[in-house]
Amino acid sequence: MQRVCFLLKVRQDKLAEYRERHAAVWPEMLEALSATGWHNYSLFLRADGLLVGYLETEDFEAAKAGMEATEVNARWQAEMGEFFESLDGARPDEAMKPLTEVFHLA
């Protein structure tokens, strides 16, 4: 199982709404994530907007490609793009660049 961690930055003026959106993620989005191999997926948000994402998957590239092929992901990404800083024209899911794991205690 591959462990993946990534960072994004939520705009300061969108923090409350970002939290609200994730308190009520669309059921079809949750189903698509599970079906495409996203497991133990968590998002952690710091007060300054730093977002830390963590998930486990068999193959991150395949899991991303699976989500990219879904209609619900296209809708979700279109709505969520306005919440982030420094995407440089990319969708939020395209901006998720995995960090290099340097230590793990099992």
ZATOR-654452 format. One record per residue (C-alpha): residue number from 1; y, z, x; residue in one letter; chain. Coordinates in Angstrom, 1 decimal. Layout:
BEGIN
NUM|Y|Z|X|A|A .
...
END
This chain:
BEGIN
1|0.0|0.0|0.0|M|A .
2|3.4|-1.0|1.3|Q|A .
3|6.3|1.5|1.0|R|A .
4|9.7|-0.1|0.6|V|A .
5|13.1|1.5|0.9|C|A .
6|16.4|-0.3|0.4|F|A .
7|20.1|0.5|0.1|L|A .
8|22.8|-0.8|-2.2|L|A .
9|26.3|0.4|-3.0|K|A .
10|27.3|1.0|-6.6|V|A .
11|31.0|0.6|-7.4|R|A .
12|32.8|3.9|-7.8|Q|A .
13|34.3|3.0|-11.1|D|A .
14|30.8|2.0|-12.5|K|A .
15|28.8|5.1|-11.5|L|A .
16|28.6|6.7|-14.9|A|A .
17|27.7|3.5|-16.7|E|A .
18|25.1|2.7|-14.0|Y|A .
19|23.4|6.1|-14.7|R|A .
20|23.5|5.4|-18.4|E|A .
21|21.9|2.0|-18.0|R|A .
22|19.1|3.5|-16.0|H|A .
23|18.5|6.3|-18.5|A|A .
24|17.5|3.6|-21.0|A|A .
25|16.0|0.7|-19.0|V|A .
26|14.7|-2.0|-21.4|W|A .
27|11.0|-1.5|-22.2|P|A .
28|10.3|-5.2|-21.4|E|A .
29|11.9|-4.7|-17.9|M|A .
30|9.7|-1.7|-17.3|L|A .
31|6.6|-3.7|-18.4|E|A .
32|7.6|-6.6|-16.1|A|A .
33|8.0|-4.3|-13.1|L|A .
34|4.6|-2.7|-13.6|S|A .
35|2.9|-6.1|-14.2|A|A .
36|4.3|-7.6|-11.0|T|A .
37|3.2|-4.8|-8.8|G|A .
38|6.2|-2.3|-8.6|W|A .
39|4.8|1.2|-8.4|H|A .
40|6.3|4.6|-7.8|N|A .
41|9.7|2.9|-8.1|Y|A .
42|12.6|5.3|-7.8|S|A .
43|16.4|5.0|-7.5|L|A .
44|18.5|7.8|-6.0|F|A .
45|22.3|7.7|-6.4|L|A .
46|24.8|9.6|-4.3|R|A .
47|28.2|10.6|-5.6|A|A .
48|29.9|8.1|-3.4|D|A .
49|27.8|5.2|-4.8|G|A .
50|25.2|4.9|-2.2|L|A .
51|22.0|3.8|-3.9|L|A .
52|18.6|4.4|-2.3|V|A .
53|15.7|2.5|-3.8|G|A .
54|12.0|3.3|-3.1|Y|A .
55|8.9|1.6|-4.3|L|A .
56|5.3|1.1|-3.4|E|A .
57|3.5|-2.3|-3.7|T|A .
58|0.7|-4.3|-2.3|E|A .
59|3.0|-7.1|-1.3|D|A .
60|6.8|-6.8|-1.6|F|A .
61|7.5|-10.5|-1.3|E|A .
62|4.9|-11.2|-4.0|A|A .
63|6.3|-8.4|-6.2|A|A .
64|9.9|-9.8|-5.9|K|A .
65|8.7|-13.3|-6.6|A|A .
66|6.8|-12.1|-9.7|G|A .
67|9.9|-10.5|-11.0|M|A .
68|12.1|-13.5|-10.2|E|A .
69|9.8|-15.6|-12.4|A|A .
70|10.5|-13.4|-15.5|T|A .
71|13.1|-14.1|-18.1|E|A .
72|13.9|-10.4|-18.5|V|A .
73|14.7|-10.0|-14.8|N|A .
74|17.2|-12.9|-15.0|A|A .
75|19.0|-11.1|-17.9|R|A .
76|18.9|-7.7|-16.1|W|A .
77|20.2|-9.1|-12.9|Q|A .
78|23.0|-10.9|-14.7|A|A .
79|24.1|-7.7|-16.3|E|A .
80|23.7|-5.4|-13.3|M|A .
81|25.5|-7.6|-10.7|G|A .
82|28.9|-6.2|-11.7|E|A .
83|27.9|-2.7|-10.7|F|A .
84|27.5|-3.4|-7.0|F|A .
85|29.8|-3.8|-4.0|E|A .
86|29.3|-6.4|-1.3|S|A .
87|26.7|-8.6|-2.8|L|A .
88|28.4|-11.7|-1.4|D|A .
89|27.3|-13.8|-4.3|G|A .
90|23.7|-12.6|-4.3|A|A .
91|22.0|-11.0|-7.3|R|A .
92|21.2|-7.3|-6.8|P|A .
93|17.5|-8.1|-6.4|D|A .
94|18.3|-10.6|-3.7|E|A .
95|20.4|-8.0|-1.8|A|A .
96|17.5|-5.5|-1.5|M|A .
97|16.7|-5.7|2.2|K|A .
98|13.9|-3.3|3.2|P|A .
99|14.7|-0.7|5.8|L|A .
100|12.3|-0.3|8.7|T|A .
101|10.1|2.7|8.4|E|A .
102|10.1|4.7|11.6|V|A .
103|8.1|7.8|10.4|F|A .
104|5.7|8.7|7.6|H|A .
105|3.8|11.9|7.1|L|A .
106|0.8|11.4|4.8|A|A .
END
